[in-house]
């Protein structure tokens, strides 16, 4: 068997590879291919199962998060929670960035290479995933098509001890923080003791699911008032006839009953489900505040422009924090690891491009036009307005006699 060589974590031991040549290091097989897949439990979760799973994850003797991540998988099916998480992740994924060399100049070739590679988006998703699910471990492998980034199942990771389990039911595993592949082919994001925001969202999702179930049952039972028919239940013929008439009532305009029989509509309940609607609305607000820091665009009854503006500003603070986290991981570990395997040159720095307030900038530009000459090419690049030539002020014909 051919012996594989994994580089050390010291960048001084390897010479930077030219940008145009293929990877200097290859890794066909990884730990991800050795992990034993397991079916996800589909039991009904409630507050008791969540507290039991959390207690097992917080165990001092042997912490395991298998049951907790099974609940994460279950609550991740919630539409609102998925929407809020995706809104936050996509803001960072869609942000522009550059790679700068040691002199501070933008490396256009390396920037274009990383932007065109799928591993960049996978890295960003994994970094932000650690905010929602806790400690996240990913692994790079290579093949003829280039690099592939795979996420190690959370259930196979014990972040408190830095252990990677090939089988989630194992007792012992791989000390992944002390192997040569760490921070070269294997990366970890998040804090060991952090369980992620999804852990705090679990009770709200479960309560919302309970309220929706009860409300749907109310609609099923009392949406159409129950029908009551009184007949002689001791007579099999009359009982069968009554049952048949009740089944056919949805299609028949009328039916005929005996003088000893009676039919009536039962009185429905007085509530329309407001108690369930209020509980669902409360859970909506709590999930939105947890993920986005504000309730944006949901409260159409009490919403107003000033409230939405403040909420968007608070949400943007979350996005800025996510960007700083992504920059930190790329500059501390990822770029150095990509250099060691020959994907990128040495000494690069990752930086998101600052966002500009175009509306404010246009107002400043218009004010400056009264005193200075503005470069037309800059206006076209910045605002998309093609400036042909200065406009000559002409006096309207109907006012020419006034100025004569």
Secondary structure, 3 states (H helix, E strand, C coil): CCCCCCCCCCHHHCCCCCCCCCCCCCCCCCHHHCCCCCCCCCCCCCHHHHHHHHHHHCCCCCCCCHHHHHHHHHHCCCHHHHHHHHHHHHHHHCCCEEEECCCCCECHHHHHHHHHCHHHHHHHHHHHHHHHHCCEEEEEEEECCEEEEEECCHHHEECCCCEECCCCCCCCCEEHHHCCCECCCEEEECCCCCCCHHHHHHHHHHHHHHHHHHHHHHHHHHCCCCEEEECCCCCHHHHHHHHHHHHHCCCCCCCCCCCCCEEEECCCCCCCCHHHHHHHHHHHHHHHHHHHCCCCCCCCCCCCHHHHHHHHHHHHHHHHHHHHHHHHHHHHHHHHHHHHCCCCCCCCEEEECCCCCHHHHHHHHHHHHCCCCCCHHHHHHHHCCCCCCCCCCCCCHHHHHHHC
